[in-house]
Amino acid sequence: MARLARDLVLATVWLTRLPVMRQAPPEPVPLSVAAWAFPLVGIVVVPPAAAVIWLALWLGLGAPIAAILALGAMALVTGGLHEDGLADFADGCGGSTRTRRLEIMRDSRIGSYGALTLGLVAALRIAALAALAGHSAGLAALGLLAAAAWSRGLMALALAVMPAARPEGLGRAAGQASHRIALVAITLGAMLVLPAVSAAGSGSLGWLMVASVGAAFAAIPAVMALSKLGGQTGDVLGAIQQSGETATLLALVALASGPAA
């Protein structure tokens, strides 16, 4: 139990801005060891956003405003780490060589590719969450949980199957997760998709569709990173998480609003 708690704290320290550093293990432990707990970090970051959705809808502010405020609350909890990674990766893809792409991704300034990609993904997440909130605050909250958990499980999978693109940096420091740890992570993430699918009025086929769509879109930046960079970095992991989260939310909207709903 102490080790499980240690891993959850370690994952929370790396993936959020919550003040849990005092509980972090004093001995150096690579993030890959705690990668199985990535989906559980979704349980940590979603409640503030869910509370914001409920309060905004109760005040009559409407679903779009509730969605914007909720995603803002999540960004405060995570520090926008994954959004920053998505923007940096998009900018880096514009480089002409592998070395140049990695240099661009190290630059803290955001370029046109990064700004455009971040804006489009944010708009899709807001629209999808607003559509779910239009059904109910409960479905929106469960949808956020499903997307947050599943996308982080896929991020753990990437940490297991993708080599580090740099000899240093977050991707290297995190280490390579074992396949067993990755299996636990994606199993936990997949399980946390089930409540949202059930709330959307679907069953196992709906769960398979949502999980598959999330995984397929998360694979896009992963394949691009292997081709353009030769592996993963912290920015690539952030891009994988954002792609998987956005696609999972969109798939839930289709499931809740489609002809079979």
Helices and strands as residue ranges (DSSP letters): H 2-15, G 21-23, G 31-37, H 38-58, H 63-78, H 81-92, H 98-106, H 112-135, H 137-161, H 170-173, H 179-191, H 194-199, H 204-228, H 234-257
